[in-house]
Amino acid sequence: QVQVVESGGGLVQPGGSLRLSCAASGSIFRIYVMGWYRQAPGKQRELVAGFTSGGSVNYADSMRGRFTASRDIAKNTAFLEMNSLKPEDTAVYYCNVRSSISALEYWGQGTQVTVSS
């Protein structure tokens, strides 16, 4: 059973910063953190940053330049550094994990980020 745990969220004022962490474990197959997503109440889950096999990161337009995502494949971990946070960044943030063999996807419980004055 794959375990995915996101952490690091919290309450922050507009313009503030947070660093989110993701840790995945428990798979008998090779697994990869594929990216960061977020979901606000009443909204669809959206891509924040996606990791490519070539080692680059694709950011959604609204996050590009403010967020920095990284992953350590060997450790099955990923991070999301968020700067210049805006109220519209308020959401539950998730990391997406995929098995390289089965192509199954796994999600954690997410971590709440609230940007408010």
N, C-alpha and C positions, 0 to 999 in steps of 0.2 A: 504494500500500500504506500503510495507516494504521499508524503507530507509536504505541504507548502505553507510557509509562515511568513507573512508580511508584518513589518513593524516600523516604528519611527514616526507615525502620524501624531497629530495633536492639534491644538489650537494655536494659531499664529496670526499676527496682525498683517494687514496688507503691506506688501513690500518686504516681508520677512522671508525666512528660509527654513527649510526642513530637509533632512536626509532620511530617505526611506531605505529599508533593507528587505531583502527576500532571501529565504533559505529553503532549499528543496532537498529532500532525502527519502530514502526508503525504497527506491526502485531497483529492480534487478536488471533493468535495461539502462542504457545510457540515456540520460535526460538532459534537456537544455532549457534554460530560462529564455523564452522567446521574446519577451517584451513586458512592458508595463502598460496597464490599462487603468481606466478610472470610470466610475459610474456615479452620477449624481441622482438624487431622488427624482423619479419620474422621467429619467433620461436613459437612453441606451448606453451600454458600455462602449467606450471609445478608446482607441489606441492613443497612448501617450508617447511611447518610444518603442520601436521594434529593433531587435538585434538581427543582423544578417550574418550569413555564413562567412562572408568576407571580412567580418570584423568591424563593420561600420554600424552606425545607429541611425535609424530613420525616425525623425520627430514629427509629430503633428504640428501644423503651422502655428497654432496658438502657444505651443510650448517651446518651439525652436528659439534658441538664444537665451532662454531662461532656465531650462532644465538640462541636466547632464545625466545620462544613463550609462551604466557600465555593468559588465558581468565577468565572473570568474568561472569558466566552464569546469575546471578541475574541482572547484569547491562547491559547485552548484549553488552559487550565490549571485545576487545582483543588487545593484544600488541605484537610487534615483536621487540626485541632488537637485533640489528645487529652490530657485531664487526668484526674487521679485514677485512673490505670490500675490494673486489677485483673488477677490471674493469668488469669482467664477471658477477658480480652481478647487473650490470646495467639493469634495467627493470622497467616495471610498476608493482607495487605490489598491490594485491587484497586480500581482505578477503572474504571467502565464508560463506554464511549464509543459513541455512536450516530450514524449518518448520518441527516440529516433527509430525504433523498430515498429512499435504498434501505432504510432502517430496519435495516441491518446493524449488529451490535454488535461491538465490539472490546475486547479485554482485553490488559493487559500481563502481565509475568511476576510481578507482585506484589512487595510488600516485606514482609519478615518482621518482625513485632513480637513480642517475647518479654518477658513481664512475670514476673519471678521475683526472689526474694530470695536 
